[in-house]
Amino acid sequence: MGHRPYSAFGQSMVFFQAPKQSRSKPFGRMARVDFAKRDDHLESLENIPEPHAFTANVLAAGSVYPVLFEEHEHGDGRAHRDNNMRAAIIHVLADASVSVLVIVGLVLARLFGWLWMDPLAGIVGACVIASWAFALVRDTGAILLDTNPDRKLAAKVRHAIETNGDQVTDLHLWRLGPGHLGAVLSVTTSQPHQPEDYRARLRRFRVLSHITIEVSHV
């Protein structure tokens, strides 16, 4: 996974002088990060590795300030599509485009004697509509067949769960509606973790509206 620096914005931090930050990762993993003042914000001097969800204990002026940080993940653009609206738009555009093509074909046939323009316009219109319809049927068919709607998101979910020896034995995503996905996970762990612990790890995935987690302890 990638690495990148993070900046902490806020007027309350403008007066901090070279603060230190202790970054508490899930389930006890700790990291210490140095910050430098950059105009009206603080910027980390080291790269902060993923997952970018942690509690930052900022040490400044002899006091510790806990700051919860979560980087929200968004699903693939297809997860936010409203296929009902797409179907309505395609229907209207198909009617309009066919009408325009037919009129153009008839006008050219009358002015220049191109009698082949009328059937050609019909063929072109049919090809355009077929292309739109194929894309719509492909996407809606995938929903009806309950296929994985976002493989990249599934990989990110698996990566967020599989830490400290935890293993995802089963993961299934499905589309609930525009911008909403459901997830069912089976996790095997040797740690005393509960489903609530794994829900906390997945909180940054805003697109996951319904999550079911089964935990098996070994």
N, C-alpha and C positions, 0 to 999 in steps of 0.2 A: 504494500500500500504506500501511497505517497506521503511526503513529509513537507511541512510548510510552517513558517513562523506565524504567530498570532499577535495581534495588537489588542491591548485592553484600553478602551476609551472611557472617559468619565472625568468631569471636572474635579472630583474628589481625589483623583490620582495625580493631578498636575503638580502638586507640591511634594510628591514623594521623591526622595533622593536615592537613586540606585537601589531600589528595593530588591529583595529576594522573594522568590515564590516557591513554596512547597506544593507540588501538584499531586494530589491523592487520587490514584487510579482505583477502579473497582476492585474490591476484595483485597485491600491492603497494599497494593503496589504503589510505591512512592517514587517521585522524581523531583529534583530540585532544578529550578530554572532561574537564570539571571535576566533582569529586565534593564533596558536603557530608556531614558526619557527622549521622546521624539516630539518636539513642539507641544501639542496638547494631548498627547497620549503616550503610553508605555508600550515598548515593543520587545518581545523576547529575543535574547541573543542567540539562543539555541533553537533548533527545530523541535517542534512538539509532535511526537509520533502519533499516529492513529491508534485506537479510536479517539476522536476528539470529544470525549464526554468525561468530565472529571470535576472534582471540587478543588479549586485553587485557594490555598491558604496564603494570602499576600502578607508578607512581613514588612512593615514600614513604620518608621518612627517608634519602634519598640512595641508596636501592637500588631496583632494578627487579624486579618479580615478575610473570612471565608467567602468565596465567590463560586457559585455553581455555574459551570459552563456546559452547554449542550449544543452541538452542531446538528441542526435539523436536516435530515435527509429527505429528499423528494424523489418520487418514483419517476419512471419513464413517462414521457409526454403522452403515450398511448393510454396510460392509466387514468389520465384526466379527461379523456375524450368522452363526449356525450354522443353515443352512437345513434340515439333517437333523433337528436338534432341534425347529425350528419346525414341521416337518411332523408329527413325533410328537405335539407338544403340540396342534396343531390337530386331529389325529385323535381324541385323547382328549377334548378339549373339545367337539368336534362330537357325539361319541357321548353325552356327558353332557348337553349342552344339548337335544338331540333327545329324549332320554329324559324329561327334566324337562318339556319342553313337551307331550309326548304325555300324560303323567300329569295335568298341569294341565288339558289339554283334555278328557280323559275324565272327570275329577272334576267339572268345571263342566257338562259335558253331562249327567251323571247327576243332579246336584243341581238344576240350573235348567232342564234340558231344552234347553240350547243345543247342538243337534247340530252346528252349524256350527263349534264351537270346535275339534273334532278336526282337520278339514281345515285350519283357519286356523293351528293350531299347526304342522302339517306345512309349510305355505307359509312361515311365519316362520322356522322352522328351516332350510329350504332356502335362504332368502335370506341368512341369517347365515353358513351354511357356504359359500355361493357367494362371499360377500365375502371371507372368510378365504382361500379357495382361489385367488381371483383375485390377491390380493396375493402369495401364495406362488409362483404360476405366473409372475407378472410378474417377480419377483426372480430366480428360478431360470432363467427363459427368457433373461433378460439375460446371465446367466453362460454359458449354452450358446451364445448368439449372439456371445459375446466382445465385448460392448459396453463402453464406458468406465464403470467402476464408480464413479468419483468425479471429476467435472469440476472441482471446486474444487481438489482435490489436483493434478490435471494442470496447472492454471493456476499453482499455486505452484511445481511442479517446473520449468515453463517459465521462470518468473520467476527462479528460483535459478540456472538455467544461462545465461540470456541476459544476460551482462554483458560489458563491454569488447569489444563487437562480435560476440560469439559468437551464433550463431543456431541454434535447434532446427528442423531441417527435417522431422523426423518424431518423433512421440511416441505411444506406445501403452501403456496400462495395462490389466492384466487381473487378475482375481481368482484367487489360488492356493488360498485357503482362508480360514476365519474369521480376520480380522485380518491377513491377508498378501496383498500385491499384488506383481505383477511389473511391470517397466518396461523398455521397449526404446526407446532414443533414438538419433537420428542428429543429430550436431552439426557445423556448419560454422564454422570459425574461421580467422582469419589469425594467431593466436598459436601459439607452440610448446607447446600444451597437449596432455596425454595423457588417456586415459580415467580414470586414477587421480585426476587433478585434478578432474574432474567428479563422480566418486564421492565425493570429500571434500565437495563442495557439497551432495550429497544425503544425507549421513550422518545429518542431523537428521530425515529422514523415516523413522521407525522402522517404519512400515507397509510400506515397500518391502523385501521379503525377497529379491528377485532382480532385479538390474539389469544390463542389457546396453547398452553404449554404443559407438557407432561414430563416430569422429572423422574428418572430412575437412578437410584443410588447403588453403587457397586463397591 
